[in-house]
């Protein structure tokens, strides 16, 4: 009878670990998709928006039309930077989504580490600049979507990491379980 109890307990523990990894990796991938979406909106605003970017309508009262009147090269340069920024946001989102869906979900610790490092580097470099108040922006529309995606990503990363660290197969295989 005690053997049956151990088997059931072990099965429930394995099930919970698998569930944590599934939910965590899906949340990480969902955040990656949200990063892609933010980048696409960023890109679309460059070509079809009336302001500079999401949540930034003017730069201290100066509109894109005002800058274009001074010298069209200014807005071409700003748009060039917006396109490049959008491209890297989208590319990072694609990488995080793929790493979470195809690597983390299969128990690969290296994929988790790579996804987390990519997100931390991108967000760690980009977000602090917004706290210097060099220009006026709507916190809710400019940074709200990224912070929401970041919260989802962190929650997923924590769930996935706990499952990865608790899975003896992952530890024995050096993070390559499921390969």
C-alpha positions in Angstrom: 0.0 0.0 0.0 2.8 2.4 0.8 4.4 1.6 -2.6 1.2 2.8 -4.4 1.2 6.0 -2.4 4.8 6.7 -3.4 4.0 6.0 -7.1 1.0 8.4 -7.0 3.0 11.1 -5.2 5.8 10.8 -7.7 3.3 10.9 -10.6 1.6 14.0 -9.2 5.0 15.7 -8.7 6.0 14.9 -12.3 2.7 16.2 -13.5 3.0 19.4 -11.6 6.6 19.9 -13.0 5.4 19.3 -16.5 2.4 21.6 -16.0 4.7 24.4 -14.7 7.0 24.0 -17.6 4.1 24.1 -20.1 2.4 27.1 -18.6 5.7 28.9 -18.1 6.9 28.3 -21.6 3.6 29.3 -23.1 3.6 32.6 -21.1 7.2 33.3 -22.2 6.1 32.6 -25.9 3.0 34.8 -25.4 5.2 37.6 -24.2 7.4 37.2 -27.2 4.3 37.5 -29.4 3.4 40.6 -27.5 6.9 42.0 -28.2 6.4 41.3 -31.9 3.0 43.0 -31.8 4.5 46.1 -30.1 7.2 46.2 -32.8 4.7 46.0 -35.6 2.7 48.8 -34.1 5.9 50.8 -33.7 6.7 50.2 -37.4 3.1 51.0 -38.5 3.2 54.3 -36.6 6.3 55.3 -38.4 4.6 55.2 -41.7 0.9 55.8 -40.9 0.9 57.6 -37.5 0.5 61.3 -36.8 3.1 61.4 -34.0 6.5 60.0 -33.5 5.7 56.6 -31.9 3.2 55.0 -29.6 2.4 57.5 -26.8 4.6 60.3 -28.2 2.6 62.8 -30.3 5.1 65.7 -30.1 8.6 66.4 -28.8 7.8 69.2 -26.4 5.3 70.7 -28.7 7.3 70.1 -31.9 5.4 67.9 -34.4 6.9 65.7 -37.1 5.5 68.2 -39.6 7.4 71.0 -37.9 10.6 69.1 -38.1 9.9 68.2 -41.7 9.5 71.9 -42.5 12.9 72.7 -41.0 14.6 69.9 -42.9 13.0 66.8 -44.3 16.2 64.8 -43.6 15.5 65.1 -39.8 12.2 63.2 -40.1 13.8 60.7 -42.6 16.5 60.1 -40.0 14.0 59.7 -37.1 11.9 57.3 -39.3 15.0 55.4 -40.1 15.8 54.9 -36.4 12.1 53.9 -35.7 12.2 51.3 -38.4 15.5 49.9 -37.1 14.2 49.9 -33.5 10.9 48.2 -34.6 12.9 45.6 -36.5 15.0 44.7 -33.5 11.9 44.6 -31.2 10.2 42.2 -33.7 13.4 40.1 -34.1 13.8 39.8 -30.3 10.1 38.8 -30.0 10.6 36.2 -32.7 13.7 34.8 -31.0 12.0 34.7 -27.5 8.9 33.1 -28.9 10.8 30.4 -30.8 13.2 29.7 -27.8 10.2 29.4 -25.4 8.0 27.3 -27.7 10.6 25.0 -29.2 13.3 24.9 -26.5 12.0 25.8 -23.0 8.8 23.8 -23.5 11.0 20.7 -24.2 13.0 21.3 -21.0 16.1 22.9 -22.5 17.8 25.1 -19.9 20.0 26.7 -22.5 16.9 27.9 -24.4 15.5 29.4 -21.2 18.8 31.2 -20.4 19.1 32.5 -24.0 15.5 33.8 -24.0 15.9 35.5 -20.6 19.3 37.1 -21.6 17.8 38.4 -24.8 14.8 40.0 -23.0 17.0 41.4 -20.2 19.5 42.9 -22.5 16.8 44.4 -24.8 14.7 45.8 -21.9 17.6 46.6 -19.7 19.1 48.9 -22.3 15.9 50.4 -23.7 13.7 51.1 -20.7 16.0 53.2 -18.4 16.2 56.0 -21.0 12.5 56.7 -20.5 13.1 57.8 -16.9 15.3 60.8 -17.8 12.3 62.8 -19.1 14.1 64.1 -22.2 10.7 64.2 -23.9 7.0 64.0 -23.0 5.3 60.7 -23.5 2.2 58.9 -22.3 3.4 56.3 -19.9 0.3 54.2 -20.3 0.4 53.9 -24.1 4.1 54.2 -24.7 5.4 51.8 -22.0 2.2 50.1 -20.7 2.2 47.3 -23.4 5.9 46.5 -22.9 5.5 46.4 -19.1 2.5 44.1 -19.4 4.4 41.8 -21.8 7.4 41.9 -19.4 5.2 40.9 -16.4 3.9 38.0 -18.4 7.4 37.0 -19.5 8.8 37.2 -16.0 5.9 35.1 -14.6 6.4 32.5 -17.3 10.2 32.5 -16.8 9.8 31.9 -13.1 7.4 29.1 -13.6 9.5 27.5 -16.3 12.7 27.9 -14.3 11.2 26.3 -11.2 10.1 23.3 -13.3 13.5 23.1 -15.1 15.5 23.1 -11.9 13.2 20.6 -10.3 13.2 18.1 -13.2 15.9 15.5 -12.5 16.1 14.6 -16.3 16.9 18.2 -17.2 19.6 18.4 -14.5 21.1 15.0 -15.6 21.0 15.9 -19.3 22.6 19.3 -18.8 19.4 21.1 -19.8 18.8 19.1 -22.9 15.8 17.0 -21.8 13.4 16.3 -24.6 16.0 16.4 -27.4 
